[in-house]
């Protein structure tokens, strides 16, 4: 029996609930929102599709209904607008997060907390500092979506299965994120080498710069075209939760607190982390080159500049 509570039933929270029902991830899913009518409507809409999918008890509830949850997913906050950076959202969503934490921790003190709201790295840091719960149980969705975008774009260039692409986006979930190309590979062949040995005639030719821009700009493009992003992020968060519940110790690029890794301390950003049923088990220290370490440190400094200007 797995129980997951989702705080916030906007486009992302509701779609996560729907995706969890379709995939059969949890036997019980609770939707909580300050707008209770919205939560009731979303829960009813999702519930009426259950007979065609996996048996799931999905319902709208209060914070008290989070009791016994294995995972609490937090999506509440003000959404990002077109041409607005994630970091501009900081203080408003920090205050919302603290309000949520005050209420939900009373009922689910032992859950693994997955932070999805933006700016996700800042909010993950705030949740760690404000609540004081063990840091291994606080996980930001980080760059799992960026990594998915990266892999899908590389796979498009070479017409290969996305699952054969092993490449990552590290750092902030935002403008200073970067790709450590020195480790990026397709079926254990470095991407740069794959360009030379592949029989695929890439049109246009593979470009690191284009791929990085694709990853960086995808969210803003989607928001400008349809108003919000929610399908891919919901799939990625559901996958994150699946990895936690499976207990198979899975590697994902999620945002967690750093304590000296690559010379970085007291900030949350994305590295590869091994996740299990109790949250983060350990970090995987990729053999980054000097240029990549500098980019990671730059990303950390950018986040610290924001942290200095918010009230926790």
N, C-alpha and C positions, 0 to 999 in steps of 0.2 A: 504494500500500500504506500503510494507516494502522494504527498500533498504539496501543492504549490500555491502560494498566494501572489497575486499580481496587484500592485498598488498603482492606480491610474488606468482609466479605461478610454484614453484617447485612441487615436488611430493605431499607435504602436502597441499599447497595452491590450486592446481588444483583439488585435490581429495575433498577438502572441498567444492569448487565450484560445483563439480559434485554431491556431497551428498546433497547439498542444493537444487539443481535442482530436484533430484529424490524425495526428501521429500516435495517439494513445500514450503519451508520455507519462501522464499522471492519472491516478484514479480519482483524485479530487482537486479541483481548481477553484479558487476563490477570487472573485473580482471585487476590489474595493476602490471607491472613488468618492471624492467630496461631493460630487453630483450623483447622488444615489439613484436617481431615476435613469441616468445614463448607464450606470452599472447594471441596473435591473434589465434595461432594454438589451444591452449587449449580451448578458448572460442568457436571456430568454432566446435571443436569436441564435446563439451558438448551440444551446441545449437542444433546439428543435432539429438540429442536424445530426445529433448523436446516434440515432438508429442506423444511419448509413456509415458510421465510422466506428471508433472504439468506445466501449462503455466508459463514460466519464461523468462524474458528478460535478457539474460546473454550475456555480450559482453566485449571485451578488451577496456580499456580506459586509460586516463591519470589521474593524481592526481586531476585535475579540475573536473573530472567526479564523484569524491567522494562527491560532494556537495549534501546535503540533505540526506546523509546516516544515518540510525538509528544506525548502527554498522559498525565499521571498524575493520577488522581482519588482524593482522600483522603476516605474516609467513616468511618474508624475512630474509635472513642471511645465513651464511655458515653452512652446515649440519654437524652433528656429525658423526665422523668416528668410526669404531669398536675399542674398547678398549680406546676410548677417552672420558673423563668425560665431562659432560655438562658445568662444570665450566671453563674448558680449552678454551672454545669458547668465553669467556666473552668479552674481549676488542674489538675483531674484530666485533662481532655482536652488541656491544654497539655503535660503530661508525656508523654502517649501520642503526641502529634504530634511532639515532639522525638525520641522513640525511633524513630518511623517515618522521620523525616527523616534521621537518622543512617544508616539502612540503605539507603533507596532512592536517595539522591543519589549514592551510590557507583556506581550502575549506570545512572542516567538523569539525568546532570547538565545536559543540554540540553533536557529536556522542559519543556512548559508545565504548571505545577502548578495544579490546580483544587481548592480546599479547600471541602468540603461540611459537615464535622463542625461541630457547634455548641459554643460560640458562635462563629459563622463569622467575624465581624469581628475578634474577639480572636485567633483561631487564624491568620487570614490575616496579621495584624500580627506575631504570633510567628514564623510561618514566614519572613517577610521578614527579620526581625531575626536569627533564630537561624541561618539558612542563608547569608545574604549573597548569594544568587543575584540576578540582575537583577530588579528589582521588576516589570518588565513581564511577567515569566513567572510571577508569583504572582497568582492570581485567586480571590477568594472568591465563592461562588455568590450571596452577598449578598441583594438584594431582588428577584431575578428571579422567585421564586415569589410574593412579596408583590405584585409588579406584575401577575403573571398573575391572581391573585385579585382585584385591583382591577379589571382590565379585564373579567373575566368578570362581576363584580357590576354594573358600570355597563351592560354589554351586556344583562344580564337586565332591568334597569329599562326600557330603551328598545327591547328586542327587535331589537337589531342584531347583526351579526356581530362577534365579539370582536376580529377583526383590524381593524375600522374604529375601534376605540377606541385612542386614543393618550394614555395617562396613565401616570404613574410613581409608584413609592414610593421615596423616597430616605432615606438615613441608615442607622441600625443595622437589622440584621435582628432586630427585637425591639420592645420596648415604646416606644422613642422614634422609631420610623420615622414618616414623615409623607408626605402627598400634597401636592405643589405644585399646588393647584387652578388657579392662575393660568395654567398651561400645558396643563392637561388638556383634550382635545378629542375630538370624534367627527367623523371625516372633515373635519378642519380647522375645525370649528365648536366654539368653546369650550363645555364641558359646561354652564356656566350659561346660555349663549345657546341651546343645544340644548333646554334645558328649556322655553324660551319658544316656540320655533318648531316643535318636534316635534308631530306629530299623534297620537303615542302617548299614550294616557291611562294614565299610570303609576299602578298601584295596588299598594302605597301610593305616595305621591308621593316623588320622588327626595329623598334626604336624605344630605348629605355625612357627617354624624355616623354614620348607620347604615352607610354604605359603609366608613368608616374602622374602625368597630368590627368589621365583618365581616372585614376584612383582618387586623386585630390579633388577633382571637380564633379564627380558623379552625383554626390549628395545635393549640391547646389543646383545642378541641372535638373534633377528630378523634382526638387521643390519648386523651381521656377515653372516647370511644365505641368505638374499635377497638384502642387500645394503641400505635399508632405511625402516623406519616405516611410514605408512601413512593412512592405512585403519581405524584402531581403533582410532587414534588421530583425524582423520577427523570426524568420527561419534561422538566423545565426544565433539569436538568444535561445531559441528552443533547442538548438544543437548544443549550445553551452550547457544548458540545464540537463540535457540527456547525458552529456559526458560526466557531469557531477554525479548523477543518480546511478550511472552504470557501474561506478567503482572500478573502472578499467584503467584508471590513471592515464588520462589523455592529455596530449600537448596542444595548447591553444594560446594564441596571442591575446591575453587579457591584461587589463590594467590592475596593478597591485602596488603596494607600498615597497619602495626600494630602500635598502640599507647598505649602501656602499658598492652595489653592483656597477661595474664600469665607472667607478668614481662618482656615483650619483647617490644622494641620500635625501630622505625626507621629502619625497614626492611620489605620486602615483603616475605611472605610464606603462605602456605595453612592452613586455618582453614575452618570450615563450615560457609558459608556466605549465606544470603538470598538475592536473586537477583530479580530485577524487571525491568520495562521498562527504568528506569533512572540509572540502574547499581546496585551497592551494596546498600542494605537498612540497614542491620545490620549484625553483626557476632553472631553466636550461640556458646556460651561458654560451651562446653562439660564439664562434671564433671570429669576432668582428675585426676588420682591419682598422687602422688608425683613423682614416677618414670617416668611417661609419661610427666609430666611438664619438668622434667630435660632433657628428650630426645628432647622435642620441643625447649627448650632453647639452647641445643647443636646444633640443626639444624640452629637456628638463628645465633649463633656465627660463624658457618661455612660459612654462606652466608656473614656475616659482614666482615670476613677475606678477602673475594674476593672483596667486595665493596671498602675496604681500598686501594686496589691495582689497581683500574681502574680509568680512567679519565672520568668524566661525563661532 
